[in-house]
Amino acid sequence: MPMQQNELERLIKEAFPDARIEIRDLAGDGDHYAAHVVSSAFIGKNRVQQHQMVYSALQGQMGDVLHALALTTAIPQD
C-alpha cells in the first residue's frame, strides 16, 4: 500500500516541528515523492547528515511503503 502524502508530511513535521515542507507526488502513485525540507535542526549538519535525519524521521517506511524520495534539505535563511 502506498504512503499518503499527508502521512509523509506528518512524519517529517513530527520530527522537525519548525520545518517548512514542500512535497510533490512525482508519479501520481504514492510511491515516488520529492520533498524539500527546511529546518533549523539541520544547522551545523552536512547534507548527508541532514538527509539521514529525515530518513530516520520516516521510521523505517523508506524502501518499504515509500519506494522513492527525491530529497533536498536546507537551513532557514531568514
VENDAKA-V200029 format. One record per run of one state. SS is the DSSP state (alpha for helix, beta for strand, coil for the rest). FROM is the first residue (numbers start at 1). TO is the last residue. If there is no record, write none. Layout:
ss = {SS	SS}
from = {FROM	FROM}
to = {TO	TO}
//
This chain:
ss = {coil	alpha	coil	beta	coil	beta	coil	alpha	coil	alpha	coil	beta	coil	beta	coil	beta	coil}
from = {1	5	16	20	26	32	39	40	43	47	58	62	63	66	67	68	75}
to = {4	15	19	25	31	38	39	42	46	57	61	62	65	66	67	74	78}
//
